[in-house]
Amino acid sequence: MTQLAKQHERARRRGVNPVVYWIVRAGLQPFFHLYFRLSRIGREHIPSAGPVIFASNHRSFLDPFLIGTLVRRPIYYVAKRELFCNRLQAWFLNALGAFPVDRGSGDGDMITTAKAILERGDCVVIFPEGTRVRPGPLGHPKRGVGRLALETGAPVVPLAVIGSEAVRRGWRIRPHKIRIRVGRAITFPQVQTSSRQLAQAVTDRIWPCVMLQWEWLGGQSPLRRVAIVGGGALGDELAAVLSRAGAEVRTHATGSELAGPRAVLDAGTHATLNGAPVTVASADPGLARALCQLLRDGGLDARRSGDVVGVELAACRGDRAVTAATRHAA
């Protein structure tokens, strides 16, 4: 049996190490309340007994421990398999309720372990984004949470954590206000085996509830409005791409004409997307990230890479390409 298989087996059969779990929690909870001024809103929505799936955004390595303070029973959570390479670290994380997931591969072992934990009446935290997403608005969810909700019938409690992304600078943990808001539990009919389409449909029902908690806490909302300055045929084509993604697009406009989260694109004078430059006039990399996602949703293969002036976007569709770079305010 491999090391990862052992971690799964322990989570399924034995659960947390009660001595390690409660000692660590007894130390962390007062620390969170005093050092981070932790605020927990909506705890009355959490079922007091029985299986529960917590669906949350993910900004920091602290998130599972912060969410663990919401209930007076152990909470289990998934963690990337790379954290289980060191035997001592793997044992400690497993003792606290973590079990490994192979991200991006539709990990069947992770789903099997989560189902076993829920079937015995315990709680599981799922981060539908699949990884930490920062800064800016929330990322796009994977369908695993929908599949788990359907195949177990466990209620899904949507919640959002804000402020945890700001506590760490290198190895230093800084004091910063952290808030958690919990929404009403959602239930779905149980099925024996869910299809990809059904699991995605359920995930698409859960995620707006998480976004509602996030935006109530003051988190940045998704990019919904885009202004395109000039551009002719290029501007029209970009408008079509962004409209397909559901954005409200104003062509031949300026950023001052739009309220709320926005990106302003200068489409230049080129007639097609073939090699034409597009500049995102925003000092906020989060808006650039949101625009990148909109381009993907609209049918472009958008990618981001680091750049000395901020975040660079590279998008392509077939042999057509568009590049955009955020320019920080001087």
VOGU-3710 file (C-alpha; in Angstrom, 3 decimals, decimal comma):
1> mtqlakqher> 0,000/0,000/0,000  1,419/3,392/-0,984  1,836/6,248/1,476  -1,082/8,181/-0,054  -3,293/5,097/0,081  -2,494/4,778/3,786  -3,586/8,365/4,375  -6,889/7,695/2,618  -7,429/4,467/4,548  -6,808/6,159/7,874
11> arrrgvnpvv> -9,231/8,998/7,079  -11,900/6,482/6,041  -11,583/4,076/8,945  -10,022/5,845/11,900  -10,603/9,546/11,384  -8,715/12,237/13,253  -6,366/11,559/16,133  -8,527/12,974/18,961  -5,583/13,879/21,189  -3,700/15,758/18,464
21> ywivraglqp> -6,849/17,322/17,004  -8,280/18,773/20,200  -4,917/19,947/21,569  -4,170/21,801/18,318  -7,668/23,241/18,164  -7,548/24,336/21,810  -4,455/26,380/20,963  -5,524/27,715/17,566  -9,060/28,892/18,296  -8,198/31,503/20,949
31> ffhlyfrlsr> -5,233/32,573/18,814  -7,538/33,163/15,842  -9,989/35,176/17,942  -7,334/37,352/19,568  -4,711/37,775/16,832  -6,981/37,781/13,762  -10,116/39,146/15,503  -11,994/36,265/13,912  -15,655/36,952/13,215  -18,047/34,069/12,423
41> igrehipsag> -21,402/35,049/10,959  -24,323/32,695/10,285  -23,254/29,687/12,351  -26,925/28,991/13,093  -27,278/27,728/9,499  -24,962/24,761/10,138  -26,724/21,439/10,924  -25,860/20,386/14,476  -25,548/16,701/13,607  -25,157/14,420/10,623
51> pvifasnhrs> -23,044/14,733/7,482  -22,258/18,224/6,169  -20,339/19,422/3,105  -18,806/22,865/3,586  -18,226/24,567/0,212  -15,859/27,504/0,547  -13,594/29,815/-1,380  -9,866/29,298/-0,797  -7,383/32,111/-0,189  -4,917/30,830/2,406
61> fldpfligtl> -3,415/27,695/3,940  -5,199/28,767/7,132  -8,681/28,377/5,649  -9,315/24,743/6,753  -8,288/25,572/10,324  -10,441/28,719/10,371  -13,460/26,804/9,046  -12,815/24,136/11,673  -13,758/26,646/14,387  -17,349/26,821/13,098
71> vrrpiyyvak> -18,487/23,549/14,681  -17,701/21,600/17,830  -16,760/18,397/16,061  -13,870/17,408/13,789  -13,882/18,668/10,208  -12,097/16,805/7,409  -10,624/18,517/4,387  -8,708/17,809/1,211  -5,118/18,942/0,760  -2,837/18,691/-2,261
81> relfcnrlqa> -0,866/15,471/-2,410  2,476/17,323/-2,400  1,910/18,124/1,295  2,001/14,402/2,096  5,495/13,713/0,724  7,120/14,165/4,134  6,113/11,285/6,431  5,986/13,312/9,658  4,052/16,152/8,030  1,704/13,657/6,371
91> wflnalgafp> 0,983/11,976/9,724  0,315/15,322/11,411  -2,019/16,586/8,663  -3,855/13,268/8,581  -4,248/13,407/12,367  -5,930/16,809/11,922  -8,381/15,483/9,338  -6,594/16,162/6,020  -6,557/13,622/3,199  -4,741/13,956/-0,146
101> vdrgsgdgdm> -6,108/14,928/-3,531  -4,400/14,733/-6,911  -5,526/18,070/-8,324  -6,674/18,266/-11,916  -7,083/14,520/-12,401  -10,629/13,873/-11,159  -9,171/11,971/-8,189  -11,480/9,008/-7,488  -9,714/8,146/-4,210  -10,508/11,609/-2,858
111> ittakailer> -14,211/11,227/-3,704  -14,309/7,733/-2,163  -12,705/8,992/1,059  -15,004/12,014/1,286  -18,047/9,776/0,765  -16,904/7,380/3,499  -16,451/10,284/5,935  -19,898/11,692/5,145  -21,547/8,282/5,401  -20,441/7,989/9,018
121> gdcvvifpeg> -21,966/11,427/9,756  -18,898/13,681/9,782  -18,132/17,000/8,052  -16,002/17,595/4,953  -14,658/20,907/3,639  -14,405/21,209/-0,140  -12,731/24,096/-1,952  -14,455/23,982/-5,367  -11,863/26,305/-6,944  -9,344/23,480/-6,550
131> trvrpgplgh> -6,509/25,731/-5,404  -5,881/29,031/-3,677  -7,136/31,976/-5,736  -5,840/35,468/-4,988  -6,154/38,358/-5,497  -9,372/39,584/-7,099  -12,762/37,864/-7,434  -13,460/34,192/-6,852  -12,258/31,609/-9,356  -14,314/29,072/-11,293
141> pkrgvgrlal> -15,460/25,936/-9,428  -14,743/22,345/-10,360  -17,644/19,886/-10,447  -16,381/17,640/-7,590  -18,533/19,340/-4,953  -21,636/18,773/-7,083  -20,789/15,107/-7,537  -20,225/14,651/-3,818  -23,507/16,364/-2,924  -25,468/14,197/-5,359
151> etgapvvpla> -23,907/10,855/-4,477  -24,135/11,320/-0,692  -27,274/13,422/-0,273  -25,454/15,441/2,416  -26,518/19,088/2,860  -24,106/21,633/1,387  -23,317/24,686/3,511  -21,926/27,575/1,391  -19,514/29,906/3,125  -16,861/32,488/2,375
161> vigseavrrg> -13,646/33,463/4,162  -12,172/36,930/3,684  -8,970/38,439/5,082  -6,979/35,204/5,396  -4,982/35,988/2,244  -3,454/39,039/3,947  -2,026/37,412/7,063  1,078/35,845/5,570  4,165/37,660/4,285  6,914/35,129/3,726
171> wrirphkiri> 7,169/33,181/6,974  5,690/36,027/9,005  2,071/35,739/10,175  0,660/39,252/10,570  -2,424/40,322/12,554  -5,331/40,993/10,203  -9,107/40,944/10,575  -10,629/37,689/9,243  -14,338/37,116/8,734  -16,346/34,029/7,812
181> rvgraitfpq> -19,956/34,148/6,647  -22,112/31,029/6,444  -25,192/30,700/4,252  -28,214/28,438/4,517  -27,668/24,756/3,810  -28,713/23,438/0,389  -29,850/19,872/-0,239  -30,115/17,904/-3,480  -31,769/14,574/-4,357  -29,393/11,651/-3,927
191> vqtssrqlaq> -28,419/9,603/-6,975  -26,379/6,431/-7,250  -23,988/7,765/-9,888  -23,950/11,335/-11,186  -23,088/12,314/-14,739  -20,541/15,018/-15,473  -23,304/17,320/-16,725  -25,470/16,813/-13,645  -22,546/17,297/-11,262  -21,625/20,521/-13,059
201> avtdriwpcv> -25,230/21,742/-12,919  -25,340/21,196/-9,151  -21,965/22,917/-8,735  -23,331/25,852/-10,728  -26,167/26,023/-8,198  -23,859/25,891/-5,171  -21,206/28,363/-6,273  -23,455/31,468/-6,546  -24,377/30,868/-2,891  -20,670/30,979/-1,986
211> mlqwewlggq> -20,296/34,138/-4,098  -23,219/35,711/-2,231  -21,407/35,251/1,101  -18,162/36,545/-0,451  -19,710/39,718/-1,843  -21,641/40,352/1,389  -18,280/40,365/3,207  -17,005/42,964/0,744  -15,107/40,649/-1,583  -14,539/41,752/-5,157
221> splrrvaivg> -17,410/40,738/-7,404  -16,822/39,150/-10,826  -16,076/41,375/-13,778  -19,450/42,114/-15,334  -18,849/45,332/-17,259  -16,187/46,081/-19,847  -15,550/49,255/-21,823  -13,766/49,038/-25,180  -12,196/52,272/-26,354  -12,116/52,483/-30,150
231> ggalgdelaa> -10,829/49,565/-32,129  -13,169/49,363/-35,117  -13,606/45,778/-36,272  -11,211/44,586/-33,558  -13,272/46,273/-30,881  -16,438/44,716/-32,279  -14,878/41,263/-32,253  -13,638/41,662/-28,691  -17,107/42,873/-27,702  -18,612/39,741/-29,228
241> vlsragaevr> -16,179/37,497/-27,317  -16,901/39,204/-24,001  -20,655/39,289/-24,611  -20,628/35,519/-25,114  -19,106/35,286/-21,648  -22,040/37,235/-20,185  -20,342/40,602/-19,685  -22,094/43,905/-20,267  -19,964/45,525/-22,979  -19,896/49,183/-24,005
251> thatgselag> -17,968/49,944/-27,181  -16,383/53,304/-28,085  -16,596/54,262/-24,410  -14,385/55,328/-21,533  -13,942/53,712/-18,153  -15,623/56,666/-16,435  -18,897/55,630/-18,039  -18,977/52,357/-16,111  -19,670/51,853/-12,425  -18,464/48,945/-10,356
261> pravldagth> -15,794/46,359/-11,231  -14,640/46,992/-14,768  -11,769/46,725/-17,201  -11,043/49,227/-19,944  -9,622/47,844/-23,177  -7,864/49,965/-25,763  -8,368/47,873/-28,872  -6,088/49,989/-31,044  -6,683/50,344/-34,770  -6,117/46,823/-36,090
271> atlngapvtv> -9,024/45,202/-37,899  -8,689/41,642/-36,544  -7,491/39,811/-33,447  -4,490/38,500/-35,370  -1,528/39,840/-33,389  -3,356/42,985/-32,279  -2,377/44,501/-28,897  -5,056/45,025/-26,257  -4,133/46,982/-23,121  -5,990/46,525/-19,856
281> asadpglara> -5,942/49,976/-18,250  -6,209/48,834/-14,644  -3,959/49,172/-11,616  -5,654/46,130/-10,078  -4,269/42,710/-11,094  -7,503/41,182/-9,837  -9,405/42,857/-12,664  -6,877/41,514/-15,126  -7,432/38,029/-13,737  -11,187/38,463/-14,086
291> lcqllrdggl> -10,817/39,680/-17,670  -8,647/36,681/-18,462  -11,419/34,419/-17,209  -14,005/36,307/-19,263  -11,906/35,815/-22,379  -11,793/32,083/-21,662  -15,541/31,986/-21,121  -16,023/33,804/-24,403  -14,111/31,200/-26,382  -10,472/32,329/-26,201
301> darrsgdvvg> -7,670/30,220/-24,771  -6,468/32,796/-22,252  -3,283/32,427/-20,194  -1,476/34,625/-17,708  2,214/34,990/-16,946  4,264/37,234/-14,690  5,603/40,499/-16,038  7,704/43,291/-14,556  4,836/45,767/-14,928  2,124/43,497/-13,525
311> velaacrgdr> 0,140/40,595/-14,941  0,369/39,762/-18,599  -2,502/38,112/-20,417  -1,968/36,061/-23,522  -5,049/34,835/-25,337  -5,325/32,941/-28,566  -7,989/31,355/-30,694  -6,558/29,227/-33,471  -4,031/31,394/-35,287  -5,468/34,587/-33,820
321> avtaatrhaa> -3,910/36,064/-30,732  -4,469/38,943/-28,399  -2,108/40,160/-25,681  -2,907/42,404/-22,754  -0,846/43,727/-19,875  -1,954/45,493/-16,744  -0,222/48,792/-16,193  0,117/49,879/-12,593  -0,547/53,495/-11,787  2,614/55,531/-11,485
//
